[in-house]
Amino acid sequence: MADIVYPPVIWTALTAFRALDLRVHVDGAEHIPRTGGAVLVSNHVSYLDFIFAGYAARPARRLVRFMAKKEVFDHRISGPLMRAMHHIPVDRSAGAGAYDNAVQALRDGEIIGVFAEATISRSFTIKEIKTGAVRMAAAAGVPLIPVTLWGSQRLWTKGRPRNLLQRHVPVSIHVGPPAYPSLHDDPAVLTYDLRARLSTMLDRAQRAYPDIPPSVWWQPAHLGGIAPTPEEADAMDDAEAEARRERRQNR
């Protein structure tokens, strides 16, 4: 497929990184294959995670096609960009079509990016994740590659004002060794293992992050920050979902 829009978008992002002197560090980029399909599974702490997860594949000279909720594609500005970059819309009420499209893209040799938590984690820990990423990798016969992002939440995350002009922010991107799911494996077991791997990788990145002030909002509660606990974050997500349902019913 022709990529007319994606390269300029990447160039714009890299220019912004340089202008803001963002200290972006990628570890483990050698695990991204230079050819062939792969499922890249990332944690989700920021509205900018598409950019940083995609950045992990830059040393391999690959473009990542992300699966994203349909609402992003419906937006008058982001929608045309997302479609032009050949990302994959996900309608949560009818996800089978997106799944089939992703599997076909994997078989065609694309890297598909998945935020398996489905939404930003307010607690900055790994939420429960669904089996879709594991099942896609098994169906297409491609590797499953875990990625963790840390630091991007300081720029723009759920429930906090945007601070996109903040300078010198360290952003850590860690790519783990691939797993190779097969159709004979239990996807629930592999998803449990995947979540454990992501949790270990994220905890390591959080503990190694430089210059952490005490009681800061962008650090998880179990490491001394004042982010919501996982239980508090789940309650906030449930309340938000209920509010959305009520708005739809009142239209």
N, C-alpha and C positions, 0 to 999 in steps of 0.2 A: 504494500500500500504506500502511496505517496505521502510524504511528510513535509508539507509546506509550512504549516503553522508551528509545529512542535519545536523545531530548532530555534526559531526566533524567540519563543517563550523561554527556552532554556538560557539563551544568551542574555535575555532581559534579567532573569533571576540571578545569573552569575554576576552581572554588572551590579545589581543591587547588593549582593553579598560583598563585593569588593568595596563599594561605596560606604557601606555600613561597617566594614571591617569585621564581619561575622567570622568567628573562629570555628569554621566547619571542619571537623575531623572525621574521616572515614576509616574504619578498621574492618578488615576482612573482605575487602572488595574483590579479592581473588576468587571468592566463592560464587560470584555472578558469572554464569557461562557467557562466552563470547558469541556463541551460536546456539540455536535451538530454544525450545520453549522452557519456561520455568514459572513457578508460582512464587512470588515474593510476598511474604506475610509480615506485616509490620504492626507494631503497637500504634496507638493513636492518642496523642496528647495535644494536638494543635490543628488549627484550620490550615496551616501551611505544610502539613505532613506530606502531601502529594509531592511538593517540591523536593523536600529533603529525602524522602524514600526513593524518589526517582534519581536523585543525585548519587545514591549508592551505586547505580548501574553505569554512571558516567565513565569510570575507568575502563569498563568493558565495552564502551561505545554502543550501549544498548538504550533503547527507549522503552519505558514501562507504560503499559496500558492499564489504567486503574479502573477498578469497579467502584462506582459511586452511586449514591442514591439519586433516584430520578429527579428529585427536586432541584438538584444542582444543574441538570440538563435543561430544566424548564425555565431557569433564570435567563433574562434577556441578555445579560453580559457573559456570564460563565457558560451558558448553554452552547452557544456557537463555538466557543473555544474548546470545550470538552469534546464536542463532536468532531471538530477539525483535527484534534489530536488522537482521535480513534479510541477514546476511553469508552467504557461499557456502562450504560445506565442500568440501575437495579431498581425495579418496582417491587417494593417489599410485600405487596399484596399478590404478586405473581412473579416470583423469582426464577422460575424454571427457564424462562427465555434467556435471561442474563447468564445463568449457569451454562446453558448450551452454547451460547455465543462465546463465553470465556473458554470452554473446553475446545471449541473449534479453533479459536485464536492460538491456544497453546499448541495444538497439533500442527498449526501453520508456522510454528516457530517463534511466536511472540512471548514476551515476558508479561505476565499479568500480575498487577499489584492488588493486594487485598488487605483491607483493614478489618481483621477478623473479629474485632470487638464490636464492629458495626457503628460505633459512636465514640466520641472523645471520652476518655476516662477522666472524670473530674478528680479522682483520688490519685491519679498518676501511678496507679498500679495496673496490672493486667486484669481486665474484666473477664468474665466468662466468654468463651469464644465458641463459634459454631463450627460444624464439621465441613462446611462447604469448601474451604481451601484444600483440606486433605483429600476430599473426594475428587475435586477437580484435578489435582496432581496425579492421583491414581488413575483416573479415567483417561487422561492424556498421556500417561507414561512419562511424566517430566519430574524434575526435582522440586522439592519444597524447601524454600530458603527463608529462614527467620531473620528479621531485621528489627532492631530497636532504635528509637529516636529519643533523644533527651536534650532539652534546652530550648527547643522550638516553642514550648508552651509559654516561655517568657515573652514572646513576641505577640502571640494571639491565640487565646484558648477560650473555651466555653466559660461564660460567666465572668469574664474579666475584660476590661477595656483593651482595645488594640494598642500596641506600642511598636508599630512597624518601623519606626525610625530609631529605635534603640540601637546603640552602637556597641561593638566589641563583645557581643553575646557569644559564648561558646555553645556550639551545637555538636553533639556526639551522635554519630551514625555507626552502629555496629552490625555487621553482617555475619551470621553464623554459618557453620558448615551445613550443606544440604542434607535432607533426608529424602528417601526414595519410596514413597508409599506405593503399594500395589493393590489391585482389586481384591486380593485375598486377605488383606489386613482389615482389622476392625477400625473404622474411621473414628469412633468414639475414643478408643484407646490412644490412637495416634494424636487426636486433638488434645487429649489430656496431657500427653507428652510434649506436644508443641507449646501448650500454655506454660508448662513448667520450664521449658527452655527459654521462652520469651521472658518469663519472670526472673530467671537467673541472670540472663543477659542484661535486663533493665536494671536490676538491683546493682549489678557490677558497675554499670554506667553511672548510676545515681551516686554511688559511694565514691567514685573516682572524679566526679565533677568538680571543677576548681572554684574556689572562692565562694563558699556557700554561707551566707549570713545566717544567724540564728533565727528560728521561728519565721521563716520566709514562706510566702503563700505558694510558691511554685515547687516546694519540696514536699514529698509525701509525709503523712503523719507519723508513720513508723520510723522515719529517719529524722524526726524532730521538726518537721515543717508543720504548717497549719492548713494544708490542703484537707479537704474532707476525708474521713475514713472511707473505706470501700462501702461500708453499710450506709453511711450518711450519703455518699454519692449515689448509691442505688435508689435511696429514697427520693433524692432530688430528681433523678432521671424518671422515676415513676410519676412524680408530680407533674413534671414537664409533659410526659406522654399523655397523662389524663387531661391536662389543659388543652393539648392539641386536639384530642378527641372531642372535647366540649365545644371548641371553636368550630370544628367541622360540622357538628350536629346543629349548631346555631346559625349556620349560613342559610 
